[in-house]
Structures are given as C-alpha cells and as structure tokens.
Amino acid sequence: MEYPNNQYAEPYADVDFCRVFNSSVLGDFWPGIQLYYPPVKYAPSLGIYEDLEAASSRMKKHAYETHAHTLIFDLEDGCRQKEMSRTLLRQELHGLRQHNKNVTIAVRVNPFRTYEYEQDMDLVRDMGDCIDVVMLAKAGEAYGAPEVRDLSNLLVSINDKITIQPIIEHPKSLKIAPELMQYNTVKHVVFGIHDFSKAMGIHITPEHWTEELKHFLYQIMFEARIAGKGVIGGVETLIGSSSMPEKFVEPNDVRRWLDLHGEDESRIVYKHACEETAMGLTGKQVIHPGHIHLCKVAYTPSPTEINQKISILKAAIEADALLGGAIKFEGEMLDPPMFGKALQTLLRANALRALDDDDRSFAMKVLRLMPAQVIRENWPYGAIL
C-alpha cells in the first residue's frame, strides 16, 4: 500500500476504502467470547448420555440462539461420545449456519495424527463449508510446528477460509510458539491454562489463575504481538446461576448489577475478563452461557468509551497533532501514543462487531491519515500490502 508524501493526503479516494481496510489491513473479526458447547451431553439427573434426538433438540434450542461470538464444539477432552458427537455435527451444522450467520463455528479436534484426529479430519472434510475454525489440541507437543503446517495444507484443500487456533497446553508448545504462529492460517492462539498448569505442576485456582499464570501468558502475548497474532485467554470453569441482562453495557451499570445481584462466580469471571482486556487479548472462553454477556461487556469498549476516543481523535486531527504534537484534553496532555490507543479502542470494537457504521467510517478516515508503518504499530493483526 503506497502513500503520498503528504501524510494527510487521502489515498484510495476512488475505491471503497472501508472495504479495502477491512479486508487487508484490519484483518478478520476477532474470536471474542467463545462458548464451549458440548455436542452430546451427559445428563446427571438420568445418569446417562443424551441420544441423538435429545442432543439435536438441545442444539436447536440453545446453540442456534447463542449470543456468543464463537461456538466451540469440543471433540477432545470434554467429549466422551466422540463418534456420536461427530454424527450430530454432520446432522446439525448446516442448520446452525443457516440460522445464525454471525456466529463463528469452531471445532476443537484431537491431538495431531491420533486415531480420533483422523476421524475429526473426515468430519472437517464433510462439513468444511460450515466450519470457520479448527482448534488444534496440544498443538506441537508430539511433532512440533509441522503439525500446523500439515493441518494448514489439508484445510486449504478443503476450504481456504478455515483458520487454525493452536492451543498451547504444554511448555514444549510455549517454547516453539513463534513457529506455531508463522503460518497464515493461524490468526489467534489459545492459552490452554488447565493442561498447561498440569504440565508445569502448578496448582492454579479458579479465583486467581490470571495471577498464577501471568508470567506464561505474558510470554505468549509477547510472541503473538511480534507475529501480529491474537491471543485467546483461559477458559473459566466457575458456574453460577445468575445472568446479567443484556441492557447493561456501561461499566457503572455492570458494577451496580454485580453489587446488587451478582454472585461471587460472576464477579470473579468479570474481573478476569477485564484483566485480559487490559492486556489486549482477542478472545475469552467460557463454559456457562450466563457469562457470555458479562465477558462481552468486559471485552468490548462501551458506547461512552467509544465516544470519548472519537472526541480525542477529532481534537488531535483538528490540531494537526495526530502524527506529531500534543493537545490538552479534559485536563490531560495527550500525544501520538495516546492517539494510537484511542484508535485501538475503535478498532477493537470493530473487531468485536460492536462499532456502528458511522463510527467505523470515522475510524477508517483516521487510518487514511496514517502512513502504513504507523498503522502497523497500532494494529498488527492485518496485512499491509
């Protein structure tokens, strides 16, 4: 992408600039809040597993109507009835795709070159037009980065839009993280906190795992930032009984609901999600549907925050300080690094499908004022062509 010498000139004046930037510079939408959805579920009250009819009925009732950004169908650790689960997905994924076109469909497959992995790949071949993401369990532990290379080659032959999310679940995988991230099919990596902590002999707790594993999460984030990839945070195992209404989107409203109606489980999950957001993570995994909106709110800039960042950027542009200079804004001195963070907030909202058309157009206009190098510094997830 070439820019004129005038840093404030408007390149691509004769094309749909929003489309160009969305497809090349900004990259794909983020994984966001990922809900683990069991294909075939154990029924504790009956002491048996569902049959296909019951699993299908549950899927139509709940999976079809999910508000999660991503549905994860786990065929690995969380799946006992693997063959029946694959049969269910062959039966239901087309319907899910037609009913809910916005949800990302992810399949967590078994470790590379195991018998169950090969069966999972048969499913991916059959349902490739319905699957967006293949999550590779225990990525790189047995054969190293070539696992992702070989899986990439297979997926390109099936559907070149399917991406891979390697799950880092062992220190071996963390050591070769840059190699796992080198492939174009990898846009985000997952920190598998429970298997990782087991391999390290670290006894994490549901309440404090973000602190207990912070050192290793920072290592993954460091490598991911260099590679221009996103990081998906650990799965929360806490289960509560209350769900925050979706009308609450501002931080003050969320805190008020948590104080008045929330349980300890909800408060902890929200706290973790806020910590992950502050660290720049691109997704989070939950197992309880009641935590979807709570984590969405933590991960997504609020309307008030978006409006404030737009005001900052407008003031910077008006003062001709976007790329050099400083302004006074609401009693604070702001310069280009702060302007970059304000832009990041808008792009984060866009990546989580939470930016309206007018605000997205404004963000694109700001990008048009920036050289490619500056865009890359602020937003490493796309590709500067």
C-alpha positions in Angstrom: 0.0 0.0 0.0 1.6 3.3 -1.1 1.1 6.6 0.5 1.8 10.1 -1.0 4.5 12.3 0.6 1.8 14.4 2.2 1.0 12.5 5.4 -2.5 13.8 5.5 -3.4 13.1 1.9 -6.2 10.7 1.2 -5.1 7.6 -0.7 -7.6 5.3 -2.4 -10.0 8.1 -2.9 -11.5 6.3 -5.9 -12.2 3.0 -4.2 -14.3 1.7 -1.3 -11.7 2.4 1.4 -13.6 0.8 4.2 -13.8 -2.4 2.2 -10.0 -2.3 1.4 -9.1 -1.7 5.0 -11.4 -4.3 6.5 -10.1 -7.0 4.2 -6.4 -6.2 4.1 -5.3 -4.0 7.0 -7.7 -4.7 9.8 -7.8 -8.5 9.4 -10.7 -10.7 10.3 -13.2 -10.3 13.1 -11.8 -11.5 16.5 -12.9 -14.7 18.2 -14.4 -12.7 21.0 -16.3 -14.6 23.6 -16.1 -18.3 22.9 -18.6 -20.7 24.4 -17.8 -24.3 24.9 -20.8 -26.2 23.7 -20.9 -30.0 24.3 -22.2 -31.8 21.2 -23.5 -34.8 23.2 -24.1 -34.1 26.8 -24.2 -36.2 30.0 -27.5 -35.9 31.9 -26.7 -36.2 35.6 -30.3 -36.5 36.6 -30.7 -39.5 34.4 -27.2 -40.9 34.8 -26.9 -41.4 31.0 -25.8 -39.5 27.9 -28.2 -37.9 25.5 -29.2 -39.8 22.4 -29.0 -38.0 19.0 -32.6 -36.8 19.1 -32.2 -35.2 22.5 -28.9 -33.6 21.5 -30.3 -32.3 18.3 -33.3 -30.8 20.2 -31.0 -29.1 22.7 -28.8 -27.8 19.9 -31.7 -26.2 18.1 -33.0 -24.6 21.4 -29.7 -23.2 22.6 -26.8 -23.3 20.1 -28.9 -21.8 17.3 -29.8 -18.8 19.5 -26.5 -18.2 21.2 -25.2 -14.7 21.7 -21.6 -15.8 21.9 -19.2 -14.7 19.2 -17.9 -18.2 18.8 -19.3 -21.7 19.5 -16.7 -24.3 20.3 -17.7 -27.9 19.6 -15.2 -29.9 21.7 -14.3 -33.3 20.3 -11.3 -33.7 22.6 -11.0 -33.7 26.4 -14.6 -32.6 27.1 -16.1 -35.2 24.8 -16.8 -38.8 25.8 -19.2 -39.8 23.0 -16.9 -38.7 20.1 -18.4 -40.7 17.3 -22.0 -39.7 18.2 -20.8 -36.1 18.5 -19.4 -36.2 15.0 -22.6 -37.7 13.7 -24.6 -34.9 15.4 -22.4 -32.2 13.9 -22.8 -33.7 10.4 -26.5 -33.5 11.0 -26.8 -30.1 12.5 -24.0 -27.7 11.3 -25.8 -26.8 8.1 -28.9 -25.8 10.0 -26.8 -23.8 12.5 -25.0 -22.0 9.8 -28.2 -21.0 8.0 -30.0 -19.9 11.2 -27.2 -17.9 12.8 -24.9 -16.5 10.1 -22.9 -14.3 12.5 -21.7 -16.9 15.0 -18.2 -18.4 14.3 -18.2 -22.2 14.3 -15.1 -23.8 15.8 -14.3 -27.4 16.2 -11.7 -28.5 18.8 -10.1 -31.6 17.3 -8.0 -34.3 19.0 -4.1 -34.2 19.0 -2.3 -34.5 15.7 -2.2 -37.9 14.0 -4.1 -39.8 16.6 -6.9 -42.1 15.5 -9.5 -39.6 16.7 -7.8 -36.8 14.9 -8.1 -38.7 11.6 -11.8 -39.2 12.3 -12.1 -35.5 13.1 -10.5 -34.6 9.8 -13.1 -36.7 8.0 -15.7 -34.5 9.7 -13.9 -31.4 8.6 -13.8 -32.7 5.0 -17.5 -33.4 5.1 -18.5 -30.1 6.7 -15.9 -27.7 5.5 -18.3 -25.2 4.3 -19.8 -24.9 7.8 -16.6 -24.7 9.8 -14.7 -21.5 10.4 -12.0 -22.6 12.8 -10.2 -25.8 13.7 -8.7 -25.6 17.2 -5.8 -28.0 17.5 -5.5 -29.6 20.9 -2.0 -30.0 22.4 -0.5 -28.2 19.4 3.1 -29.0 18.6 3.6 -31.4 21.6 4.3 -34.5 19.5 5.7 -33.3 16.2 6.4 -29.6 16.7 5.3 -26.8 14.3 4.9 -29.2 11.3 1.6 -30.2 12.9 0.2 -26.8 12.0 1.9 -26.9 8.6 0.3 -30.2 7.6 -3.1 -29.2 9.0 -2.8 -25.9 7.1 -2.2 -27.8 3.8 -5.2 -30.0 4.4 -7.5 -27.2 5.3 -6.5 -25.1 2.2 -7.6 -28.1 0.1 -10.9 -28.2 1.8 -11.8 -24.6 2.4 -9.1 -21.9 2.3 -11.2 -19.7 4.7 -10.8 -22.1 7.6 -8.3 -20.8 10.2 -6.4 -22.7 12.9 -6.2 -21.8 16.5 -3.4 -23.8 18.1 -3.9 -24.5 21.8 -0.7 -24.0 23.8 -1.1 -26.6 26.6 2.4 -27.5 27.4 5.8 -25.8 27.9 7.0 -27.6 24.7 4.4 -25.6 22.8 5.2 -22.4 24.5 8.9 -22.8 23.6 8.0 -23.1 19.9 5.2 -20.6 20.0 6.8 -18.4 17.3 7.0 -21.4 15.0 3.4 -22.2 15.6 2.4 -18.7 14.7 4.3 -18.4 11.5 1.5 -19.8 9.3 -1.0 -17.6 7.6 -3.8 -19.9 8.7 -3.1 -19.0 12.3 -4.7 -15.7 13.3 -5.1 -16.4 17.0 -3.6 -18.8 19.6 -5.3 -20.2 22.7 -3.7 -20.4 26.1 -4.9 -23.8 27.5 -4.4 -22.9 31.1 -5.6 -26.2 32.7 -3.4 -28.6 30.7 -0.5 -26.1 30.8 -0.6 -25.7 34.6 -0.9 -29.5 35.0 2.2 -30.0 32.8 4.1 -27.4 34.9 3.0 -28.8 38.2 1.3 -25.5 39.1 -1.9 -25.8 41.1 -4.0 -22.9 39.8 -7.3 -21.8 41.4 -10.5 -20.7 39.7 -10.2 -17.4 41.5 -6.6 -16.4 40.9 -5.4 -18.2 37.8 -4.8 -14.9 35.9 -2.2 -14.0 38.5 -0.8 -17.5 39.0 -0.1 -17.9 35.2 0.6 -14.3 34.3 4.3 -14.9 33.6 3.5 -17.5 30.9 0.6 -15.5 29.5 2.9 -12.6 29.0 5.4 -14.8 27.1 2.6 -15.9 24.7 1.4 -12.3 24.3 5.0 -11.1 23.6 5.5 -13.6 20.8 2.0 -13.1 19.4 2.4 -9.3 19.2 5.6 -9.7 17.2 3.9 -12.1 14.9 0.8 -10.0 14.5 -1.5 -12.7 16.0 -4.1 -12.5 18.7 -4.3 -14.4 22.0 -7.4 -16.1 23.4 -7.5 -16.2 27.2 -8.1 -19.1 29.5 -11.4 -20.9 30.0 -13.4 -20.1 33.1 -14.7 -23.1 35.0 -16.8 -21.3 37.6 -20.5 -21.8 37.2 -23.1 -19.5 38.8 -26.9 -19.3 38.5 -27.5 -15.6 37.6 -27.2 -13.9 34.2 -26.7 -10.2 33.7 -29.4 -8.6 31.5 -28.1 -7.5 28.1 -29.3 -3.9 28.6 -26.3 -3.4 30.9 -23.3 -2.2 28.8 -21.7 0.6 30.7 -19.1 -0.2 33.4 -21.0 1.6 36.1 -24.2 -0.3 35.3 -22.3 -3.6 35.3 -20.7 -2.9 38.7 -24.1 -1.9 40.1 -25.6 -5.2 38.9 -22.8 -7.2 40.3 -23.1 -5.4 43.7 -26.8 -5.9 43.9 -27.5 -9.2 42.0 -24.2 -10.8 41.1 -22.7 -13.9 42.7 -19.0 -14.4 43.6 -18.6 -16.5 40.4 -19.8 -13.7 38.2 -17.7 -11.1 40.0 -14.6 -13.3 39.5 -15.2 -14.0 35.9 -15.9 -10.3 35.1 -12.7 -9.4 36.9 -10.7 -11.9 34.9 -12.2 -10.7 31.7 -11.4 -7.1 32.5 -7.8 -8.0 33.2 -7.5 -9.9 29.9 -9.0 -6.9 28.1 -6.4 -4.6 29.6 -3.7 -6.9 28.4 -5.0 -6.8 24.8 -6.3 -10.3 24.5 -8.6 -11.0 21.5 -10.9 -13.7 22.9 -12.0 -15.5 26.0 -13.5 -18.9 26.7 -16.4 -19.7 29.0 -18.5 -22.8 29.7 -21.5 -21.1 31.2 -24.0 -19.2 28.9 -24.7 -16.8 31.7 -21.1 -15.5 31.4 -21.4 -14.6 27.7 -22.8 -11.1 28.1 -20.7 -10.4 31.2 -17.5 -11.1 29.3 -18.7 -9.4 26.2 -19.1 -6.2 28.2 -15.7 -6.6 29.7 -14.0 -7.2 26.3 -16.0 -4.6 24.3 -15.5 -0.8 24.6 -18.6 0.8 26.0 -20.6 3.4 24.0 -19.3 6.1 26.4 -15.7 5.0 25.9 -16.1 4.9 22.1 -17.5 8.5 22.1 -14.6 9.7 24.3 -12.0 8.2 22.0 -13.6 9.7 18.9 -13.5 13.1 20.6 -9.8 12.7 21.4 -9.0 11.8 17.8 -11.1 14.6 16.4 -9.3 17.0 18.6 -5.9 15.6 17.5 -6.8 16.0 13.9 -8.1 19.5 14.3 -4.9 20.5 16.0 -2.8 18.8 13.2 -1.2 16.7 16.0 -2.2 13.1 15.0 1.3 12.1 13.9 3.3 14.7 15.9 2.4 17.2 18.6 0.4 17.3 21.7 -3.0 18.6 22.8 -4.8 19.3 26.1 -7.9 17.2 26.5 -10.1 17.2 29.6 -7.2 18.3 31.8 -4.7 15.9 30.4 -1.8 16.2 28.0 -2.1 13.8 25.1 0.3 13.0 22.3 0.6 10.4 19.4 0.9 7.3 21.6 -2.4 8.2 23.3 -4.0 8.9 20.0 -2.9 5.4 18.9 -4.5 3.9 21.9 -7.7 5.8 21.2 -7.7 4.4 17.7 -7.0 0.9 19.0 -10.2 1.2 21.1 -12.3 1.9 18.0 -10.6 -0.9 16.0 -11.1 -3.3 19.0 -14.8 -2.5 19.0 -14.9 -3.1 15.2 -13.1 -6.4 15.6 -15.8 -7.5 18.1 -18.6 -6.4 15.7 -19.6 -3.6 18.1 -18.9 -0.5 16.1 -21.8 1.2 14.2 -21.4 2.3 10.6 -20.8 6.0 11.3 -18.1 5.3 13.9 -16.5 2.7 11.6 -16.4 5.2 8.8 -14.7 7.7 11.1 -12.1 5.1 12.2 -11.4 4.5 8.5 -10.9 8.2 7.9 -8.3 8.3 10.7 -6.5 5.4 9.2 -6.3 7.2 5.9 -4.3 9.9 7.6 -1.6 7.5 8.8 1.4 6.0 7.0 1.5 2.2 6.7 4.2 1.9 9.4 2.1 3.8 11.9 -1.0 1.7 11.2 1.1 -1.4 11.7 2.4 -0.1 15.1 -1.2 0.5 16.3 -2.8 -2.6 14.7 -0.6 -5.6 13.9 -3.4 -8.1 13.1 -3.9 -7.4 9.4 -1.5 -7.2 6.5 0.0 -4.1 5.0 0.1 -4.9 1.3 
